């Protein structure tokens, strides 16, 4: 098992670091580190810079317009750009929709959708979870009934990330009503502007808008929008979700938070001394950094296993669990450094985007909002409780917790 980097990989990392330093706009990096909100136009600046270099879809093979990087190169690229202050780019088109189309899409679907994903012409979200279904995706009730050359869709999806900014939803629906559980499921492409689609926001307690509930009322889509196997999509969905949980390690984000945390701890005073001079607080920072180092080693083990064709076992579940916990702790420590100023938080400011009356209040509000926002990391991509149960069943041979 190799948990280090080769000479070629280190040279790759150097090349990427130099390119990012020369091409990432300073204002974009500043806003990322400060936790400030991007407009839609600002958000697309960095993706289009990457596109000009041929790096817009780092995980894609060369035949579909990607750079053809190895898993380790992709890992290094993501970590380097994130630590540098590049904004987070929604992963569904690159790491879920694109790979699914490459694997099971029709030639017509590949020819039409993949170039549009590559050029950020379409924006995708994934419709999986449903009201009342919890984390059991096979309990879904959204149905798609065949009507000639169309499917008619009725039902609802919940916790649909970024649906309000999406032009298309890849939804898991039940197309065979005689089947239950994992049987009779199909993945359909649904335009968000189709008649009968309604998207309602679910605001976080921080005031951020990321999740949505999506309603389908007699929505018609052509049968050509089926992706993969009609009535047999469950295995394809499970394969994609395993990769999604691996993406939730978020090492770059946690390293970026650690950099900011240490800088704040050196500048924020606790009486006559900076916070970092307090032994108890310094110990908490050290514990968080050790947890981050441990997560990185686990991620490298997972990369090595995947690249060499070894079973991944429960490693994706561990990475998903610990990735959320590590980032949450980093953001909690940042809020703790700010101390009582962290209470200067007005949710209305986050919703409207208006300026707070003072710079200190803005800074404190963003820190607290980021920590509150981090609570969703234990839900997105499969709740922590579900990850524990999956690991207990499949790796330890135990029942549910």
MIPA-54835 format. One line per field, with one value per residue (C-alpha): residue number from 1; residue in one letter; x, y, z negated. Coordinates in steps of 0.25 Angstrom, whole numbers, plus 5000, padded with zeros to 4 digits. Example, Ala and Ser with C-alpha at 12.3 -4.5 7.8 and 13.67 -1.06 7.14 Angstrom:
% residues 2
i = 1, 2
aa = A, S
xx = 5049, 5055
yy = 4982, 4996
zz = 4969, 4971
END
This chain:
% residues 401
i = 1, 2, 3, 4, 5, 6, 7, 8, 9, 10, 11, 12, 13, 14, 15, 16, 17, 18, 19, 20, 21, 22, 23, 24, 25, 26, 27, 28, 29, 30, 31, 32, 33, 34, 35, 36, 37, 38, 39, 40, 41, 42, 43, 44, 45, 46, 47, 48, 49, 50, 51, 52, 53, 54, 55, 56, 57, 58, 59, 60, 61, 62, 63, 64, 65, 66, 67, 68, 69, 70, 71, 72, 73, 74, 75, 76, 77, 78, 79, 80, 81, 82, 83, 84, 85, 86, 87, 88, 89, 90, 91, 92, 93, 94, 95, 96, 97, 98, 99, 100, 101, 102, 103, 104, 105, 106, 107, 108, 109, 110, 111, 112, 113, 114, 115, 116, 117, 118, 119, 120, 121, 122, 123, 124, 125, 126, 127, 128, 129, 130, 131, 132, 133, 134, 135, 136, 137, 138, 139, 140, 141, 142, 143, 144, 145, 146, 147, 148, 149, 150, 151, 152, 153, 154, 155, 156, 157, 158, 159, 160, 161, 162, 163, 164, 165, 166, 167, 168, 169, 170, 171, 172, 173, 174, 175, 176, 177, 178, 179, 180, 181, 182, 183, 184, 185, 186, 187, 188, 189, 190, 191, 192, 193, 194, 195, 196, 197, 198, 199, 200, 201, 202, 203, 204, 205, 206, 207, 208, 209, 210, 211, 212, 213, 214, 215, 216, 217, 218, 219, 220, 221, 222, 223, 224, 225, 226, 227, 228, 229, 230, 231, 232, 233, 234, 235, 236, 237, 238, 239, 240, 241, 242, 243, 244, 245, 246, 247, 248, 249, 250, 251, 252, 253, 254, 255, 256, 257, 258, 259, 260, 261, 262, 263, 264, 265, 266, 267, 268, 269, 270, 271, 272, 273, 274, 275, 276, 277, 278, 279, 280, 281, 282, 283, 284, 285, 286, 287, 288, 289, 290, 291, 292, 293, 294, 295, 296, 297, 298, 299, 300, 301, 302, 303, 304, 305, 306, 307, 308, 309, 310, 311, 312, 313, 314, 315, 316, 317, 318, 319, 320, 321, 322, 323, 324, 325, 326, 327, 328, 329, 330, 331, 332, 333, 334, 335, 336, 337, 338, 339, 340, 341, 342, 343, 344, 345, 346, 347, 348, 349, 350, 351, 352, 353, 354, 355, 356, 357, 358, 359, 360, 361, 362, 363, 364, 365, 366, 367, 368, 369, 370, 371, 372, 373, 374, 375, 376, 377, 378, 379, 380, 381, 382, 383, 384, 385, 386, 387, 388, 389, 390, 391, 392, 393, 394, 395, 396, 397, 398, 399, 400, 401
aa = X, X, X, X, X, X, X, X, X, X, X, X, X, X, X, X, X, X, X, X, X, X, X, X, X, X, X, X, X, X, X, X, X, X, X, X, X, X, X, X, X, X, X, X, X, X, X, X, X, X, X, X, X, X, X, X, X, X, X, X, X, X, X, X, X, X, X, X, X, X, X, X, X, X, X, X, X, X, X, X, X, X, X, X, X, X, X, X, X, X, X, X, X, X, X, X, X, X, X, X, X, X, X, X, X, X, X, X, X, X, X, X, X, X, X, X, X, X, X, X, X, X, X, X, X, X, X, X, X, X, X, X, X, X, X, X, X, X, X, X, X, X, X, X, X, X, X, X, X, X, X, X, X, X, X, X, X, X, X, X, X, X, X, X, X, X, X, X, X, X, X, X, X, X, X, X, X, X, X, X, X, X, X, X, X, X, X, X, X, X, X, X, X, X, X, X, X, X, X, X, X, X, X, X, X, X, X, X, X, X, X, X, X, X, X, X, X, X, X, X, X, X, X, X, X, X, X, X, X, X, X, X, X, X, X, X, X, X, X, X, X, X, X, X, X, X, X, X, X, X, X, X, X, X, X, X, X, X, X, X, X, X, X, X, X, X, X, X, X, X, X, X, X, X, X, X, X, X, X, X, X, X, X, X, X, X, X, X, X, X, X, X, X, X, X, X, X, X, X, X, X, X, X, X, X, X, X, X, X, X, X, X, X, X, X, X, X, X, X, X, X, X, X, X, X, X, X, X, X, X, X, X, X, X, X, X, X, X, X, X, X, X, X, X, X, X, X, X, X, X, X, X, X, X, X, X, X, X, X, X, X, X, X, X, X, X, X, X, X, X, X, X, X, X, X, X, X, X, X, X, X, X, X, X, X, X, X, X, X, X, X, X, X, X, X, X, X, X, X, X, X
xx = 5000, 5006, 5001, 5011, 5012, 5022, 5031, 5022, 5010, 5018, 5022, 5008, 5004, 5015, 5009, 4995, 4999, 5007, 4995, 4985, 4993, 4994, 4980, 4971, 4965, 4969, 4956, 4949, 4959, 4957, 4942, 4943, 4952, 4943, 4930, 4924, 4913, 4915, 4905, 4902, 4911, 4923, 4921, 4923, 4936, 4945, 4938, 4940, 4955, 4956, 4949, 4959, 4970, 4962, 4960, 4946, 4943, 4955, 4950, 4946, 4954, 4960, 4950, 4939, 4947, 4953, 4968, 4969, 4975, 4978, 4970, 4982, 4984, 4969, 4970, 4982, 4975, 4963, 4971, 4981, 4970, 4961, 4972, 4976, 4962, 4955, 4940, 4932, 4927, 4914, 4919, 4906, 4909, 4923, 4923, 4909, 4901, 4913, 4919, 4905, 4903, 4916, 4913, 4899, 4894, 4890, 4899, 4889, 4889, 4904, 4906, 4896, 4898, 4912, 4917, 4907, 4912, 4926, 4923, 4914, 4902, 4893, 4892, 4888, 4882, 4879, 4865, 4866, 4860, 4845, 4836, 4833, 4844, 4855, 4868, 4862, 4862, 4855, 4843, 4840, 4826, 4829, 4823, 4825, 4813, 4815, 4806, 4810, 4824, 4824, 4824, 4815, 4821, 4814, 4821, 4831, 4846, 4851, 4865, 4868, 4881, 4882, 4869, 4866, 4879, 4877, 4872, 4871, 4868, 4872, 4861, 4859, 4845, 4836, 4832, 4827, 4816, 4814, 4828, 4833, 4846, 4858, 4851, 4843, 4852, 4856, 4865, 4859, 4864, 4853, 4855, 4852, 4844, 4834, 4820, 4816, 4829, 4829, 4842, 4840, 4852, 4856, 4864, 4875, 4875, 4887, 4878, 4885, 4877, 4883, 4872, 4858, 4845, 4841, 4827, 4823, 4809, 4806, 4819, 4822, 4835, 4839, 4843, 4856, 4859, 4861, 4876, 4881, 4872, 4857, 4851, 4865, 4873, 4875, 4889, 4893, 4889, 4896, 4909, 4908, 4905, 4917, 4926, 4918, 4921, 4936, 4935, 4930, 4943, 4945, 4959, 4962, 4951, 4955, 4970, 4965, 4957, 4969, 4978, 4967, 4966, 4980, 4981, 4969, 4974, 4987, 4980, 4967, 4971, 4966, 4969, 4984, 4988, 4984, 4974, 4985, 4994, 4983, 4987, 4973, 4969, 4983, 4980, 4966, 4973, 4983, 4972, 4965, 4977, 4981, 4967, 4969, 4982, 4975, 4964, 4975, 4982, 4968, 4966, 4979, 4977, 4964, 4970, 4981, 4971, 4962, 4974, 4979, 4965, 4964, 4950, 4947, 4939, 4933, 4944, 4934, 4925, 4936, 4941, 4927, 4925, 4938, 4939, 4926, 4931, 4945, 4939, 4928, 4939, 4948, 4936, 4932, 4946, 4945, 4932, 4938, 4950, 4941, 4934, 4923, 4924, 4918, 4905, 4904, 4897, 4884, 4878, 4871, 4884, 4887, 4874, 4874, 4889, 4888, 4900, 4901, 4904, 4918, 4930, 4931, 4917, 4918, 4930, 4924, 4911, 4918, 4926, 4914, 4906, 4916, 4916, 4901, 4902, 4912, 4901, 4895, 4908, 4903, 4891, 4895, 4899, 4893, 4891, 4902, 4892, 4890, 4906, 4907, 4896, 4903, 4916, 4911, 4903, 4913, 4926, 4924, 4912, 4903, 4889, 4884, 4888
yy = 5000, 5014, 5025, 5035, 5042, 5039, 5048, 5050, 5053, 5063, 5070, 5070, 5077, 5087, 5090, 5091, 5100, 5110, 5111, 5113, 5124, 5131, 5129, 5129, 5143, 5149, 5155, 5141, 5135, 5146, 5144, 5129, 5131, 5141, 5133, 5143, 5140, 5139, 5144, 5135, 5142, 5142, 5127, 5124, 5132, 5121, 5109, 5116, 5119, 5104, 5101, 5110, 5101, 5088, 5085, 5088, 5073, 5068, 5053, 5052, 5043, 5050, 5044, 5052, 5065, 5063, 5063, 5048, 5049, 5038, 5037, 5043, 5055, 5058, 5058, 5067, 5076, 5078, 5080, 5090, 5098, 5098, 5102, 5113, 5119, 5114, 5113, 5100, 5095, 5087, 5072, 5066, 5069, 5064, 5053, 5047, 5051, 5051, 5037, 5031, 5036, 5031, 5017, 5015, 5027, 5025, 5031, 5042, 5046, 5046, 5054, 5065, 5066, 5063, 5075, 5084, 5079, 5082, 5096, 5099, 5101, 5092, 5092, 5078, 5074, 5060, 5056, 5044, 5046, 5047, 5053, 5041, 5032, 5036, 5031, 5019, 5022, 5010, 5014, 5025, 5028, 5037, 5030, 5031, 5025, 5022, 5030, 5027, 5033, 5040, 5037, 5045, 5048, 5051, 5052, 5060, 5060, 5067, 5072, 5074, 5081, 5094, 5090, 5105, 5108, 5095, 5094, 5079, 5068, 5054, 5047, 5033, 5029, 5017, 5013, 4999, 5001, 4986, 4985, 4990, 4993, 4993, 4987, 4996, 5008, 5017, 5029, 5041, 5054, 5065, 5079, 5089, 5098, 5087, 5090, 5084, 5085, 5094, 5097, 5102, 5106, 5100, 5110, 5106, 5112, 5120, 5127, 5120, 5114, 5100, 5090, 5090, 5082, 5079, 5075, 5068, 5069, 5062, 5066, 5060, 5056, 5047, 5033, 5037, 5044, 5030, 5028, 5014, 5002, 5004, 4998, 4994, 5006, 5003, 4997, 5008, 5018, 5011, 5011, 5026, 5029, 5021, 5031, 5043, 5039, 5038, 5052, 5057, 5056, 5071, 5071, 5084, 5091, 5086, 5090, 5104, 5105, 5101, 5112, 5123, 5117, 5118, 5132, 5137, 5130, 5138, 5151, 5150, 5153, 5147, 5157, 5161, 5149, 5144, 5132, 5122, 5125, 5118, 5104, 5098, 5105, 5101, 5087, 5087, 5092, 5081, 5071, 5076, 5076, 5062, 5057, 5064, 5057, 5044, 5047, 5050, 5036, 5029, 5036, 5032, 5018, 5018, 5025, 5014, 5003, 5008, 5010, 4996, 4989, 4985, 4985, 4998, 4992, 5002, 5013, 5022, 5022, 5025, 5036, 5042, 5041, 5047, 5057, 5064, 5063, 5069, 5081, 5083, 5084, 5094, 5103, 5102, 5106, 5118, 5122, 5120, 5129, 5140, 5138, 5147, 5155, 5142, 5146, 5158, 5149, 5153, 5143, 5153, 5158, 5144, 5143, 5157, 5159, 5173, 5179, 5178, 5191, 5188, 5180, 5173, 5168, 5164, 5155, 5149, 5147, 5139, 5131, 5127, 5124, 5115, 5107, 5106, 5102, 5091, 5083, 5079, 5072, 5061, 5059, 5062, 5050, 5040, 5044, 5040, 5030, 5023, 5022, 5016, 5006, 5002, 5000, 4992, 4983, 4981, 4982, 4977, 4968, 4975, 4979, 4994, 5003
zz = 5000, 5004, 4995, 5001, 5015, 5026, 5032, 5044, 5035, 5027, 5040, 5045, 5031, 5034, 5048, 5043, 5031, 5040, 5050, 5039, 5033, 5047, 5051, 5039, 5037, 5024, 5021, 5023, 5013, 5003, 5004, 5002, 4990, 4984, 4986, 4995, 5004, 5019, 5030, 5041, 5050, 5040, 5037, 5052, 5054, 5048, 5055, 5069, 5065, 5063, 5076, 5084, 5078, 5081, 5066, 5064, 5062, 5055, 5053, 5068, 5078, 5090, 5100, 5093, 5092, 5078, 5075, 5073, 5059, 5049, 5036, 5029, 5039, 5037, 5022, 5022, 5032, 5023, 5011, 5017, 5023, 5011, 5001, 5011, 5009, 5022, 5020, 5018, 5032, 5031, 5033, 5038, 5053, 5053, 5043, 5044, 5056, 5066, 5061, 5062, 5076, 5080, 5075, 5079, 5087, 5101, 5112, 5114, 5099, 5099, 5111, 5106, 5091, 5089, 5097, 5090, 5076, 5080, 5084, 5072, 5081, 5073, 5058, 5052, 5038, 5034, 5029, 5019, 5005, 5003, 4992, 4982, 4988, 4979, 4984, 4991, 5005, 5010, 5002, 5012, 5017, 5029, 5041, 5056, 5064, 5079, 5088, 5102, 5105, 5091, 5077, 5068, 5054, 5041, 5027, 5019, 5016, 5004, 5000, 5015, 5014, 5023, 5031, 5031, 5040, 5048, 5062, 5061, 5051, 5051, 5043, 5038, 5041, 5040, 5054, 5051, 5041, 5039, 5032, 5019, 5012, 5022, 5034, 5044, 5043, 5054, 5055, 5064, 5068, 5065, 5069, 5058, 5067, 5071, 5068, 5055, 5048, 5035, 5027, 5013, 5004, 4991, 4984, 4974, 4960, 4965, 4976, 4987, 4998, 5003, 5001, 5008, 5009, 5023, 5027, 5040, 5045, 5058, 5063, 5077, 5082, 5094, 5093, 5099, 5085, 5079, 5074, 5073, 5071, 5070, 5057, 5053, 5049, 5034, 5036, 5045, 5034, 5023, 5031, 5033, 5018, 5014, 5022, 5016, 5002, 5005, 5010, 4997, 4990, 4993, 4989, 4996, 4989, 4976, 4979, 4983, 4970, 4962, 4969, 4965, 4951, 4948, 4953, 4945, 4933, 4934, 4936, 4927, 4912, 4900, 4889, 4891, 4899, 4913, 4913, 4918, 4906, 4897, 4895, 4895, 4908, 4914, 4910, 4917, 4930, 4929, 4927, 4940, 4948, 4944, 4948, 4961, 4963, 4960, 4970, 4981, 4978, 4979, 4992, 4998, 4994, 5001, 5014, 5013, 5012, 5024, 5033, 5031, 5032, 5017, 5010, 5004, 4992, 4983, 4985, 4993, 4981, 4972, 4981, 4982, 4967, 4962, 4973, 4968, 4953, 4956, 4964, 4954, 4943, 4951, 4953, 4938, 4934, 4943, 4937, 4923, 4926, 4930, 4916, 4912, 4926, 4932, 4927, 4936, 4946, 4953, 4962, 4970, 4975, 4981, 4988, 4994, 4996, 4990, 4983, 4968, 4961, 4957, 4962, 4949, 4950, 4964, 4960, 4948, 4955, 4966, 4957, 4949, 4961, 4967, 4954, 4954, 4969, 4966, 4959, 4972, 4975, 4966, 4975, 4990, 4997, 4987, 4972, 4962, 4955, 4969, 4971, 4957, 4960, 4974, 4968, 4956, 4966, 4977, 4970, 4955, 4958, 4948, 4948, 4949, 4938
END
